[in-house]
């Protein structure tokens, strides 16, 4: 029995609440900076985010209507172009010391986001075809290890260690789910970890951040400047917050209050209660995503729903960990809440695919292929 008419209403509602909350908090966090520091008007970031919400919502609706089985050809094309963009971005001028964005006039996007979602699509379609062969290392190495290795090297050149971490973790979880042997996955993981550590030690990139993070584990106020301001924001918020628009840390104290550290702004203005609501919503998103994966009509839907859900959730965990001082600063935005077009676009596109799978749900519950 299959329902081909209605998508998962609860998942759609959760995402809608998060997006609307993001619009509200982005305006609150960025209005003063846009008006007084950038002289662009208080609604500058708000209007740009609304544009991206509208455009990304159209992509979500499109992917909601197109049968996810028809995305196979798109997955190969998008993987190719996302790799090209990962190389192209290295030829552009750096922004804030890194090369992570490709800008086309007023519009910019991060190729790392494009590649991560393209690789998940590619993994899902090809893993279904490989089946039990994935247990053999040669079928794991070709093409997955080669493609993943090339992408990680390009990300390290940006440099973007956070992007490497989210890409590798999302990929390994999906490969493990498909039946890849744990010892084979370790062969993939260890070189990436060692390469990352060597990169930090040799180039010095983010070395100070790691040192500050180690100090912050004992005392958050001994960490980096960003972490200190984030902790002060959360502490100032208390249980119920200081009120919408009344936060003081966004007044040029807290860096990136509308992007990477928007959770700190939410904590200051909405307090522990609003932070708790955000956490509940994300765990609800994971619950619905996994339910959709388990009830998908085939393995392809299972892999897609699980991989896309986990990819969004890992970004939430990393961003939350950074703001709370549990992880080093990485530059990973908060899904649906942070200001930024590419993150919102690809996250909502992923949700569109998951909702499409929910429209074709069956009643099989898949388990890991050991």
Residue pairs with C-beta under 8 A, 6 or more apart in sequence:
1 362
1 363
2 297
2 360
2 361
2 362
3 359
3 360
3 361
4 359
4 360
5 359
6 359
7 64
7 355
7 356
7 358
7 359
8 288
8 291
8 292
8 354
8 355
8 358
10 284
10 288
11 285
11 288
11 289
11 292
11 351
11 354
11 355
11 358
12 351
12 355
14 281
14 284
14 285
14 288
15 285
15 336
15 348
15 351
17 281
18 278
18 281
18 282
18 285
18 335
18 336
18 337
19 53
19 336
19 344
19 348
21 266
21 278
21 337
22 49
22 262
22 336
22 337
22 338
22 339
22 344
23 46
23 49
23 50
23 53
24 244
25 258
25 262
25 265
25 266
25 269
25 337
26 45
26 46
26 49
26 258
26 262
26 337
26 338
26 339
27 42
27 43
27 45
27 46
28 244
28 245
28 247
28 250
28 265
28 269
29 247
29 250
29 257
29 258
29 262
29 265
30 44
30 45
30 46
30 250
30 257
30 258
30 339
31 42
31 43
31 45
31 46
31 245
32 42
32 250
32 251
33 250
33 252
33 257
33 258
34 40
34 41
34 42
34 43
34 44
34 45
35 41
35 42
35 44
37 252
38 44
45 258
45 339
48 106
48 339
48 341
49 339
49 344
52 340
52 341
52 344
52 345
53 344
55 341
55 345
56 341
56 344
56 345
56 347
56 348
56 349
57 348
59 345
59 348
59 349
59 352
60 348
60 349
60 351
60 352
60 355
61 352
62 352
63 71
63 349
63 352
63 353
63 355
63 356
64 352
64 355
64 356
64 359
65 356
66 356
67 356
67 360
68 300
68 301
68 304
68 353
68 356
68 357
68 360
69 300
71 121
71 125
71 353
72 125
74 121
75 118
75 121
75 122
75 124
75 125
76 122
78 114
78 117
78 118
78 121
79 115
79 118
79 119
79 121
79 122
79 147
81 114
81 118
82 111
82 114
82 115
82 118
82 119
83 115
83 147
83 150
83 151
83 154
85 102
85 111
85 114
85 115
86 111
86 112
86 115
86 151
86 154
86 155
87 154
88 102
88 111
89 99
89 100
89 101
89 102
89 111
89 158
90 99
90 154
90 157
90 158
92 99
92 101
92 102
92 103
93 99
95 101
98 158
98 159
98 160
98 331
99 157
99 158
100 110
100 111
100 112
100 158
100 160
100 163
100 331
101 108
101 109
101 110
102 108
102 109
102 110
102 111
107 341
108 341
108 342
109 341
109 342
109 345
110 163
110 340
110 342
110 343
112 155
112 158
112 160
112 163
112 167
113 342
113 343
113 345
113 346
114 342
114 346
115 151
115 167
116 163
116 166
116 167
116 170
116 311
116 346
117 308
117 311
117 346
117 349
117 350
119 147
119 148
119 151
119 167
119 171
120 170
120 171
120 174
120 304
120 307
120 308
120 311
120 350
121 304
122 147
123 144
123 171
123 174
123 175
123 178
123 303
123 307
124 174
124 300
124 303
124 304
124 307
125 300
126 143
127 134
127 174
127 175
127 178
127 299
127 303
128 298
128 299
128 300
128 303
130 139
130 178
131 369
132 179
132 369
133 139
134 140
134 175
134 178
134 179
134 180
134 369
135 179
135 180
135 181
137 181
137 184
137 187
140 175
140 180
140 184
140 185
140 188
144 171
144 175
145 188
148 167
148 168
148 171
148 188
149 191
151 167
152 164
152 167
152 168
152 192
152 195
155 161
155 163
155 164
155 167
156 164
156 195
156 196
156 199
159 199
159 203
159 205
159 206
160 331
161 196
161 199
161 200
161 205
161 206
161 330
162 318
162 330
162 331
162 332
163 332
164 192
164 196
165 196
165 318
165 330
166 311
166 314
166 315
166 318
166 332
168 188
168 189
168 192
169 314
170 307
170 310
170 311
170 314
172 185
172 188
172 189
173 307
173 310
174 303
174 306
174 307
174 310
175 185
176 182
176 185
176 368
177 303
177 306
177 368
177 369
178 303
178 369
179 368
179 369
179 370
199 205
200 206
200 207
200 210
201 207
206 328
206 329
208 224
209 224
209 328
209 329
210 328
212 222
212 223
212 224
212 227
212 328
213 223
213 224
213 227
213 325
213 327
213 328
213 329
215 222
215 223
216 222
216 223
216 224
216 227
216 325
217 325
220 227
220 228
220 231
220 325
221 228
221 231
223 231
223 325
224 329
225 255
226 254
226 255
226 256
226 261
226 329
227 322
227 325
227 329
229 249
229 253
229 254
229 255
229 261
229 264
230 254
230 261
230 264
230 323
230 324
230 325
231 325
232 249
232 253
232 254
233 247
233 249
233 254
233 261
233 264
233 265
233 267
233 268
234 264
234 267
234 268
234 275
234 323
234 324
236 242
236 247
236 248
236 249
236 268
237 247
237 267
237 268
237 269
237 270
237 271
237 272
237 275
238 271
238 272
239 271
239 272
239 273
240 270
240 271
240 272
240 273
241 267
241 268
241 269
241 270
241 271
241 273
241 274
242 248
242 268
242 269
242 271
243 269
244 269
244 270
245 269
246 269
247 257
247 265
247 268
247 269
248 268
249 257
249 264
249 265
249 268
250 257
250 258
250 265
250 268
254 261
254 264
254 265
255 261
256 262
257 264
257 265
258 265
258 338
258 339
259 333
259 338
259 339
259 340
260 319
260 322
260 329
260 331
260 332
260 333
260 334
260 338
261 323
262 334
262 337
262 338
262 339
263 275
263 278
263 319
263 320
263 323
263 334
263 337
264 323
266 274
266 275
266 278
266 337
267 274
267 275
267 323
270 277
278 337
279 320
282 313
282 316
282 335
285 309
285 312
285 313
286 309
286 313
289 305
289 306
289 308
289 309
289 312
289 313
289 354
290 305
290 306
290 309
292 301
292 305
292 309
292 354
292 357
292 358
292 361
293 301
293 302
293 305
293 306
293 309
293 357
293 366
294 302
294 364
294 365
294 366
295 358
295 361
295 362
295 363
295 364
295 365
296 302
296 304
296 305
296 357
296 360
296 361
296 362
296 364
296 366
297 360
297 361
297 362
297 364
299 366
301 357
301 360
302 366
304 353
304 354
304 357
305 353
305 354
305 357
305 358
308 350
308 351
308 353
308 354
309 354
311 350
312 335
312 347
312 350
312 351
315 332
315 333
315 334
315 335
316 334
316 335
318 327
318 330
318 332
319 332
319 333
319 334
319 335
319 338
320 326
320 334
321 327
322 328
322 329
322 330
322 332
333 339
333 340
333 343
335 343
335 347
336 344
336 347
336 348
